[in-house]
Structure formats: structure tokens, C-alpha cells
């Protein structure tokens, strides 16, 4: 009986991709020089991010492996991967069969000389991202765990893709990626038509479509191989090296990683062009790919580099490249440009006195505010104004131990956390060492023979793992007239921005409820994109009554609704108010009842008391008691003002 052999469907050709020229170039340069450190691809959904990455793997040179030639691998790392799966672990089969400790390689070993692709890298646990980036930078993996010491090469093209709407990477991790590219669908009609036409042709006959671009793909693959061969001979002279250093200095990037990445990328681009010398154009291309994401020190900074700013920096760098630095001045000679320290500075409004260095933290802003002002006409149409100074906020944790999404705020039991101990109860995976030790104690009584390790079901031990989780932080911001009347809303919004930055760094979801006028408004539904919260907060209006009861009820509604979607994510309600509930019948009593409902639902909470002045009514503290949560004064919210970590919600 004749049986047809099914031919595998070819992937979408690399050269058939329309547009995305910068992304394709970044991937090619990393293929030429894997030491660049990988590419982070940021973009909206439906922009062919995954298609481009998968197409690249087919262009990499074949690999000689133990006398056999094979194609370079594309290894995909799932978001839920454990550290054992990524870096490797004990070979359990050899341990049980031979009683021998042996190493079982992980995905990093499988990706050697190929492509390691991490889709939704922003959702991957932070410590795993660190492991990947370390391996990509060093080209080797070192494992010291479970009594095994092992090292193996791991040179691969690391590509991470992400949709910024689903949450950002921390700036510290952004910097670890060599290159970054923002992609978006073209708004040109002809380009969009071409994308659709090619995709339909591919779906109609993949083999014929791939054959039509085979020669173009083969040409790119040949050029990558040629560029690799000449890369070590590419000359980066002092002129271009000075240009690179001047560029990085002008954009004020942190550390020296950017300089190294620019040098490697410019060399790879020169090799890709077929040149033996790095030129100014190579440095320009490298800057466009390596600098935009490194300028984003703060989660609320806009990514990217303005073309004019880059042109100006390149022009300044050209001047630096043409002339050496002037000699260091004699430290014994005074600089005539320096002002006389004994003379007052006419530009200093404080006269340069001892008070010129007064503390300006956002937590103390309320104590230095201008005299109290009336709330205008009370219509509630005042802008909130510019946020006050920001600071490092003290840690607020949800009490207890949860099982929510990986993050960096509250304690949790998780499959990705570190193994705390072995347990006979159900754990997160098997605790190998605990299991083997439990079985080893019984080998004599079980009559173990040479070469056979006897394992029984009773020996199995679960791994009790503990890590950190991200929470849902619901901010209830009192924007009523009583807050604005004292010009304290600037300090409050500065504090909220500080808390939002803290939430971003700890991988939380956030929601923002504002209270003013006659009702409470959910200005931001729960989201992982914290920078959106900042944009909404800066547009906030202030004035009018203070319906705190509606604010507490709205926050409770948000938490309960989100719990249906994500039952494992625990919530923390953070209310910033002076406690002066107004509007309607018995506003204070109704607010207490609403607060008690949050407490009865077991929702953790913290009240940030924004009341100031010589006479304090203590209303915010009263609401904190009804909420059953923590209480912090605005002036004590800054982590710099306390030496230890405070569990404010406990």
C-alpha cells in the first residue's frame, strides 16, 4: 500500500517580510556578533515579531556537532519555565539507575550556536531574565547547585519580544539587552496591502512562496557567514572609539555597557557592509539600535531618541572625534570660571546660605507649602498642578503568604521561587535532594545491590518554595477641595508617583480611583502598564466635596471584580486622604461603613494620612481602624526616613 510522505511546511521567508527594516538589521547584526547581547523587540500585537525571529533561525550557518552537520536550532523559552528547565539540573535517571551524580543540560545548552527566543519576556520572572542575559553576555553557563558543578558554552542570539501594554521591563533589565527595536504596523496603505498580499500567497502555497524567496534568503545567509569570517579583522580606530564614547557621554547613559555594545554593533555593521574599517555611518546605526532603551532610567520616561537630538549628538561627537581631550588642569591653579565661594550667588534666591541645601523630599512637601488658600469657586475644575518631589517609597506588603503572579512585593508560595525545604506534603515540584536523602537512609534495609538504587513512593518529597508575588494595588486618591485648599495635592501626587514607581518595580498591577465632587471615578482600570497611570494622574482635576464612602466602595468593587479574573492575585488598597469626608447625609458614618466592608472582605489596606497643620483631627487614622489595615503619615512615607523595611499593611 502506497503511503504519501508529508513534507514539512516551510516557514515564512526572512526576505519576504515587508518593512521592519530596523528589526531585521538588528537581528542580522546579532547573528554576526552574538556578543552584542541580544535584541529586545517591543511592539503592538500583530506586527510579525515572532515571524521575523523564526525566519532568522533558518539563515544561521549549519553547525558541526559530533561529526554530524545540522541546522541551527530555534529554542523557544516558555513563560512558565522553571530555573531547572532553563539552566539544567541533576540527571534523575542516572542518579536512580547508577547512583551517579550527572548533569542534565537545559534550554541554554540546547540554544548554543542558535537562537533563544523568549516571547512575552516582560512576563518572565526577573531572576530568569537575569540568568538569560548573563549567559548571552558571557557566552557560557556556570551551574553550582544540588552538589553539581558544571560549565558549558552557550553562545546564542537572544531575542525577547514584548507588548508594552502588558507591562514594561525594569530599566535595569532593559540595559542588559544589547539592542532594542520598537515596531509598529505601517500606516501607509500600499505597505499594508503588500503585507496582506504576501501573507495570503504564503498561506495558499507555502512551498511555492518560499521557493520564490529562496535565493534572497540564501544571499543573506551567505553575507552573515562572510561577515562572521571578517569580524575579527575589522579595525575600530581611536577616532571612532572617541566618537562612541562622546555619544554615550552626551546621552548621559549609566555605566560602560552602552559603550561596549556600540563598539561591537558598529564593528558588526562594518563587517556586514563588507568593510574592514568602522566608519561614522556604522556608529550612527549602532547608536540608533543601542541607545534608545538605555535613556529610559525611569519607568515613566518616554522610550526612544529624537532624531534631532541624535543629529546634534553626532555633530558634537564628530568634533570630539577630530581633536583629543585637553590636558588635565593643574589642581593647584584656581579655575577663573569658578565663582568665589565667599561671594553670594546673585542667581540663588536663598543667598547661598546654610538653608540652600534644605531637604526637598516629596514627603516633607506639605510642611513647606504656601499659606492655605481657599478652594476657589468649589466647582472642581482646578488642575491638580505639577506633581511634587518624588522619593523612594517604603515597602507596603500584603500580610501572609500568597500564591499570586511572580513579582517583588509580598511573600508567596510559587513554582518559580527558591526551594526553602523538603516536605512530605504536596509541594511545588519534587525536592530531588530531599527525596534522595530520604531513600538513602533506607537502602540497607531494602537490600540494595551494587549499581541499583531502590526508590519507593514513600521517599518522594515535595519542594516547599518561597518567592515574591506581584499584587493588585488600588490607589484611592482624595482630590477634593479640602486637599487642594492647602496646596497639598502637589505633595500627594508626588507621593502617588513614588508609589506607582514602586509598583512598577515590584511587578504589580495598579488601578487608580479619584474621589471628588459627588462621586468616585475609576480613572484607570487594573493594568500592568504603570506609565498609563501616570498620564491619567497628571490630568486629574481637583476641588469640590469629598465622598470617601463612594471611593472605598469603588475600590472594593474593583478588587472583587479583578478577583474573578485573577483569583490568585492578592490586593492592597492604598488610600491617600486627610479623612475629611463631606457631602450627603452623615458622610463620616457612611465612609466608616464602606471601610468596614473592605475589612470584612479580608482586603489589605493602608491609609496615607495627608492631614497637616498644628491642629489634627485624626480622621484618617479613624478610617484606618475601620479598614483594619495600616496607617502611615505622608511625611513618613519616604523610605529614606526610616532605616528598616516596614510592613505597613500588616
QUIQUINOR-V531837 format. One record per residue. N is the residue number from 1. RES is the residue in one letter. D_LAST is the distance of its C-alpha to the last C-alpha in Angstrom with 1 decimal. Layout:
N;RES;D_LAST
N;RES;D_LAST
//
This chain:
1;X;73.2
2;X;72.2
3;X;68.4
4;X;67.1
5;X;64.8
6;X;61.9
7;X;61.5
8;X;57.9
9;X;57.1
10;X;56.9
11;X;53.9
12;X;54.1
13;X;56.1
14;X;54.5
15;X;57.4
16;X;57.3
17;X;54.0
18;X;54.7
19;X;53.0
20;X;49.9
21;X;52.2
22;X;49.5
23;X;47.3
24;X;50.4
25;X;51.4
26;X;48.0
27;X;48.1
28;X;51.7
29;X;50.9
30;X;48.1
31;X;50.6
32;X;53.1
33;X;50.7
34;X;47.6
35;X;46.5
36;X;45.5
37;X;42.1
38;X;41.9
39;X;41.6
40;X;38.6
41;X;39.8
42;X;37.9
43;X;39.2
44;X;39.1
45;X;39.7
46;X;43.4
47;X;44.6
48;X;46.1
49;X;43.5
50;X;43.7
51;X;47.5
52;X;48.2
53;X;46.2
54;X;47.9
55;X;51.3
56;X;50.8
57;X;50.6
58;X;54.1
59;X;55.5
60;X;54.4
61;X;57.2
62;X;57.8
63;X;56.6
64;X;58.7
65;X;56.7
66;X;58.6
67;X;61.9
68;X;60.8
69;X;60.3
70;X;57.4
71;X;55.7
72;X;52.5
73;X;49.4
74;X;46.7
75;X;43.6
76;X;40.7
77;X;37.2
78;X;35.1
79;X;31.5
80;X;30.2
81;X;32.1
82;X;30.6
83;X;31.3
84;X;33.9
85;X;35.7
86;X;35.8
87;X;36.8
88;X;38.3
89;X;37.7
90;X;39.8
91;X;42.8
92;X;42.0
93;X;45.5
94;X;47.1
95;X;44.8
96;X;45.6
97;X;49.3
98;X;50.3
99;X;47.6
100;X;47.5
101;X;44.5
102;X;45.2
103;X;43.2
104;X;42.8
105;X;42.7
106;X;40.2
107;X;40.4
108;X;40.8
109;X;44.0
110;X;45.3
111;X;44.9
112;X;47.0
113;X;49.7
114;X;48.5
115;X;45.7
116;X;42.0
117;X;40.7
118;X;37.0
119;X;36.6
120;X;33.4
121;X;32.4
122;X;29.5
123;X;27.9
124;X;28.4
125;X;25.7
126;X;25.7
127;X;26.7
128;X;29.7
129;X;30.8
130;X;30.9
131;X;33.0
132;X;35.4
133;X;35.9
134;X;36.5
135;X;39.1
136;X;40.7
137;X;41.0
138;X;42.4
139;X;44.4
140;X;43.4
141;X;40.6
142;X;39.7
143;X;38.0
144;X;36.9
145;X;35.0
146;X;35.7
147;X;38.5
148;X;40.3
149;X;41.4
150;X;42.9
151;X;43.8
152;X;45.6
153;X;46.6
154;X;44.6
155;X;46.3
156;X;45.6
157;X;45.2
158;X;41.5
159;X;40.9
160;X;37.6
161;X;37.6
162;X;34.9
163;X;34.6
164;X;32.6
165;X;31.6
166;X;29.4
167;X;27.4
168;X;28.5
169;X;28.7
170;X;27.0
171;X;29.7
172;X;29.6
173;X;30.7
174;X;33.1
175;X;35.0
176;X;35.5
177;X;37.6
178;X;41.2
179;X;42.2
180;X;40.6
181;X;42.4
182;X;41.4
183;X;43.4
184;X;44.2
185;X;46.9
186;X;50.1
187;X;50.9
188;X;54.6
189;X;56.4
190;X;58.9
191;X;56.2
192;X;54.2
193;X;57.4
194;X;58.2
195;X;54.8
196;X;55.3
197;X;58.9
198;X;58.2
199;X;55.4
200;X;57.6
201;X;60.5
202;X;58.2
203;X;57.1
204;X;60.7
205;X;62.1
206;X;59.6
207;X;62.3
208;X;64.8
209;X;62.1
210;X;60.9
211;X;64.5
212;X;65.1
213;X;62.5
214;X;63.2
215;X;65.3
216;X;62.8
217;X;60.0
218;X;62.4
219;X;63.2
220;X;59.5
221;X;59.0
222;X;62.1
223;X;61.0
224;X;57.6
225;X;59.5
226;X;61.9
227;X;59.2
228;X;57.5
229;X;60.9
230;X;61.5
231;X;57.9
232;X;58.4
233;X;61.6
234;X;60.0
235;X;60.4
236;X;57.7
237;X;59.6
238;X;58.4
239;X;59.0
240;X;56.6
241;X;54.1
242;X;54.1
243;X;53.7
244;X;50.6
245;X;49.1
246;X;50.0
247;X;48.3
248;X;45.0
249;X;45.2
250;X;46.1
251;X;43.0
252;X;40.9
253;X;39.2
254;X;37.0
255;X;38.4
256;X;41.6
257;X;40.7
258;X;42.2
259;X;45.5
260;X;45.9
261;X;45.1
262;X;47.6
263;X;50.2
264;X;49.8
265;X;49.8
266;X;52.8
267;X;54.7
268;X;53.9
269;X;55.1
270;X;58.3
271;X;58.9
272;X;58.3
273;X;60.9
274;X;63.2
275;X;63.3
276;X;63.4
277;X;62.0
278;X;58.7
279;X;59.6
280;X;57.9
281;X;57.4
282;X;55.5
283;X;53.1
284;X;52.7
285;X;51.8
286;X;49.3
287;X;47.6
288;X;47.2
289;X;45.4
290;X;43.5
291;X;42.3
292;X;40.7
293;X;37.4
294;X;37.2
295;X;37.3
296;X;33.9
297;X;31.7
298;X;29.1
299;X;27.8
300;X;29.3
301;X;32.7
302;X;35.5
303;X;36.9
304;X;40.6
305;X;43.4
306;X;45.7
307;X;49.3
308;X;50.6
309;X;48.1
310;X;49.1
311;X;52.8
312;X;52.3
313;X;50.4
314;X;53.2
315;X;55.8
316;X;54.2
317;X;53.8
318;X;57.5
319;X;58.5
320;X;56.3
321;X;57.8
322;X;61.4
323;X;61.1
324;X;59.5
325;X;57.0
326;X;58.7
327;X;58.9
328;X;56.1
329;X;57.1
330;X;58.2
331;X;55.2
332;X;57.6
333;X;58.9
334;X;56.9
335;X;56.1
336;X;58.0
337;X;55.4
338;X;52.7
339;X;52.6
340;X;53.6
341;X;50.4
342;X;52.3
343;X;53.0
344;X;50.5
345;X;49.3
346;X;50.8
347;X;48.1
348;X;45.2
349;X;44.4
350;X;42.9
351;X;46.1
352;X;44.5
353;X;43.4
354;X;40.5
355;X;38.1
356;X;38.7
357;X;35.8
358;X;33.3
359;X;29.7
360;X;29.3
361;X;25.7
362;X;24.4
363;X;21.7
364;X;24.6
365;X;26.8
366;X;26.3
367;X;27.8
368;X;30.9
369;X;31.5
370;X;34.9
371;X;35.8
372;X;34.5
373;X;36.5
374;X;37.2
375;X;35.7
376;X;39.2
377;X;40.6
378;X;37.3
379;X;38.4
380;X;35.2
381;X;37.4
382;X;36.2
383;X;34.8
384;X;31.4
385;X;33.2
386;X;32.4
387;X;28.7
388;X;28.0
389;X;27.3
390;X;24.6
391;X;22.5
392;X;20.1
393;X;16.6
394;X;13.6
395;X;11.4
396;X;8.6
397;X;7.3
398;X;6.9
399;X;5.2
400;X;8.4
401;X;11.8
402;X;13.9
403;X;17.6
404;X;17.9
405;X;20.2
406;X;20.5
407;X;18.7
408;X;16.9
409;X;13.3
410;X;11.1
411;X;12.4
412;X;15.1
413;X;18.2
414;X;21.2
415;X;24.9
416;X;24.9
417;X;22.4
418;X;23.8
419;X;25.0
420;X;22.9
421;X;25.4
422;X;28.0
423;X;27.5
424;X;30.0
425;X;27.8
426;X;27.7
427;X;26.2
428;X;26.4
429;X;30.0
430;X;32.2
431;X;31.4
432;X;34.9
433;X;34.9
434;X;33.4
435;X;35.9
436;X;38.8
437;X;38.0
438;X;37.7
439;X;41.1
440;X;42.7
441;X;42.3
442;X;44.4
443;X;47.2
444;X;49.7
445;X;49.5
446;X;49.8
447;X;52.9
448;X;51.9
449;X;55.0
450;X;55.4
451;X;53.7
452;X;51.7
453;X;48.1
454;X;47.3
455;X;44.0
456;X;43.0
457;X;40.3
458;X;38.6
459;X;38.1
460;X;35.7
461;X;32.2
462;X;29.4
463;X;27.1
464;X;23.5
465;X;22.2
466;X;18.8
467;X;18.3
468;X;16.2
469;X;16.2
470;X;16.6
471;X;14.7
472;X;16.1
473;X;15.1
474;X;16.6
475;X;17.5
476;X;18.7
477;X;21.1
478;X;22.9
479;X;26.4
480;X;28.2
481;X;30.9
482;X;28.9
483;X;27.0
484;X;30.2
485;X;32.2
486;X;30.6
487;X;30.9
488;X;27.1
489;X;26.8
490;X;28.0
491;X;25.1
492;X;22.7
493;X;24.4
494;X;24.3
495;X;20.5
496;X;20.3
497;X;22.7
498;X;20.7
499;X;17.6
500;X;20.1
501;X;21.5
502;X;18.2
503;X;17.8
504;X;21.4
505;X;21.0
506;X;18.1
507;X;20.2
508;X;18.2
509;X;20.0
510;X;19.8
511;X;21.0
512;X;21.9
513;X;22.6
514;X;24.5
515;X;25.2
516;X;28.6
517;X;31.8
518;X;31.9
519;X;29.4
520;X;26.5
521;X;27.5
522;X;26.0
523;X;27.5
524;X;26.1
525;X;25.4
526;X;23.0
527;X;24.6
528;X;24.3
529;X;26.8
530;X;24.7
531;X;27.9
532;X;28.9
533;X;25.9
534;X;27.2
535;X;30.6
536;X;29.5
537;X;27.4
538;X;30.5
539;X;32.6
540;X;30.4
541;X;32.2
542;X;31.1
543;X;32.4
544;X;33.0
545;X;30.8
546;X;27.0
547;X;26.4
548;X;22.6
549;X;22.8
550;X;24.5
551;X;21.9
552;X;19.0
553;X;21.4
554;X;22.5
555;X;19.0
556;X;18.5
557;X;22.0
558;X;21.3
559;X;18.3
560;X;20.4
561;X;23.5
562;X;22.0
563;X;20.6
564;X;24.2
565;X;25.3
566;X;22.5
567;X;20.9
568;X;19.0
569;X;17.3
570;X;13.7
571;X;13.0
572;X;10.9
573;X;12.6
574;X;13.0
575;X;15.3
576;X;17.5
577;X;19.6
578;X;21.2
579;X;20.7
580;X;24.5
581;X;25.0
582;X;28.7
583;X;31.2
584;X;32.4
585;X;32.4
586;X;29.6
587;X;27.2
588;X;24.5
589;X;24.7
590;X;24.7
591;X;21.7
592;X;19.8
593;X;21.0
594;X;20.0
595;X;16.4
596;X;16.4
597;X;17.7
598;X;14.8
599;X;12.5
600;X;15.2
601;X;15.4
602;X;11.8
603;X;11.2
604;X;7.9
605;X;8.7
606;X;9.0
607;X;12.1
608;X;14.3
609;X;16.8
610;X;20.2
611;X;22.2
612;X;24.7
613;X;27.8
614;X;28.9
615;X;28.0
616;X;24.5
617;X;24.0
618;X;20.2
619;X;20.2
620;X;17.2
621;X;15.1
622;X;16.6
623;X;15.6
624;X;11.9
625;X;12.3
626;X;14.2
627;X;11.8
628;X;9.2
629;X;6.6
630;X;6.3
631;X;9.8
632;X;11.9
633;X;15.7
634;X;17.9
635;X;19.6
636;X;16.5
637;X;15.5
638;X;17.9
639;X;17.0
640;X;20.4
641;X;19.5
642;X;16.9
643;X;18.0
644;X;14.9
645;X;12.2
646;X;9.0
647;X;5.6
648;X;5.6
649;X;3.8
650;X;0.0
//
